[in-house]
Amino acid sequence: MNSNSFQIAILFNEDAQIARGDPQDLLAVQYTVTATQHLFDALTSLGYPVTKLAVRGNLEELEDILASFPPKDTFIFNNCDGFNGNNMGAVEVIRLIERMGFKHTGAASDSIEMCIDKPRSKERLIQFGVPTPRYQVFDRPAGDFLLEFPVIIKPSVEDASMGIDLDSVVSNRECLFHKIAYIVEKYEQPAMVEEFVTGRELAVAMWGNEVVEILPIAEEDFSWVENPLERLLTYESKWKTDSPYYQNIPARVPALLNRKETLAVKKAAEGSFRAMGLCDFGRVDVRFNNGIPFIIDINELPDLSPESGFWNSARTTGITYPHMIENILKLALKREGWTA
């Protein structure tokens, strides 16, 4: 099958509201629409027949829309990272398209579910021997604390740094349980508490299937931030463009790592890719301390916009933005036995 005999449908979520959390989180949720337009423009510029499919309303409505697209000649470029303002809702969407017989870019629904669920992700990494900080899960602001301070408190099933601010790193029990209470109440889910690893923060973008290529490693430059417990990527630093934390924490590519350090980071990154069952592409965040690359987040569907960290790494290889998107598509097509 060649590209002249099928069309590409970019699936994305178009949310008017969020189901829970802080009202400001809607900014991150709605950015998917902007990113999707970049994907659309990139593929159409290369001559692909492309359409956009917005996920909104309910699954029955989506199923009715998809019914007019034959799975045998419609390949889905998945850019859906939620549904009805709920991050885990993306799993329901991908399960639907898989049940209807559609092939798509990126990880399968079971892997997506595992990646979104941070405690499950960490258990998987531990099972596969990939370094990750110790953690606990709290469904209420009480209980035995078994870790060592400082720790960082996160929502268990959110991404894009939602629920993470400078108060998320704490060094005493009073602040710990106060922040847990905030997460449980505001985000309506358990809080994951993780030992905070001070040191360098790296971002590793990669793509492939049988062979995984590690793109140039990026490093967050926290030199502007004096307090080591405030050297983290908060929601503000990622999404509020007028914030000094957004403006003064650039990502440097490539990171200054020696050969031994580079090999260790690459091994942990690829180990994460394999452990989580990722396909075609992915990105992991790493805290690098005393030669150990601790995996702190796995993104099975990283942002692919021209403002993204993935593109920041890919472009240093000399590839153009449209061809970066095309390469991800071609990896998926080859994996599924289609050709472009």
Sequence and secondary structure as in RCSB ss.txt:
>XXXX:A:sequence
MNSNSFQIAILFNEDAQIARGDPQDLLAVQYTVTATQHLFDALTSLGYPVTKLAVRGNLEELEDILASFPPKDTF
IFNNCDGFNGNNMGAVEVIRLIERMGFKHTGAASDSIEMCIDKPRSKERLIQFGVPTPRYQVFDRPAGDFLLEFP
VIIKPSVEDASMGIDLDSVVSNRECLFHKIAYIVEKYEQPAMVEEFVTGRELAVAMWGNEVVEILPIAEEDFSWV
ENPLERLLTYESKWKTDSPYYQNIPARVPALLNRKETLAVKKAAEGSFRAMGLCDFGRVDVRFNNGIPFIIDINE
LPDLSPESGFWNSARTTGITYPHMIENILKLALKREGWTA
>XXXX:A:secstr
  GGG EEEEEEE  SS SSS GGGHHHHHHHHHHHHHHHHHHHHTT  EEEEEE S HHHHHHHHTTS GGGEE
EEEE   BTTBTTHHHHHHHHHHHTT EESS  HHHHHHHHSHHHHHHHHHHTT     EEEESSS S   S SS
EEEEETT  TTTT  GGGEESSHHHHHHHHHHHHHHHSS EEEEE   SEEEEEEEEESSSEEE   EEE  TT 
  GGG S  HHHHH TTSHHHHS  EESS    HHHHHHHHHHHHHHHHHTT  EEEEEEEEEETTEEEEEEEES
S   STTSHHHHHHGGGT  HHHHHHHHHHHHHHHTT   
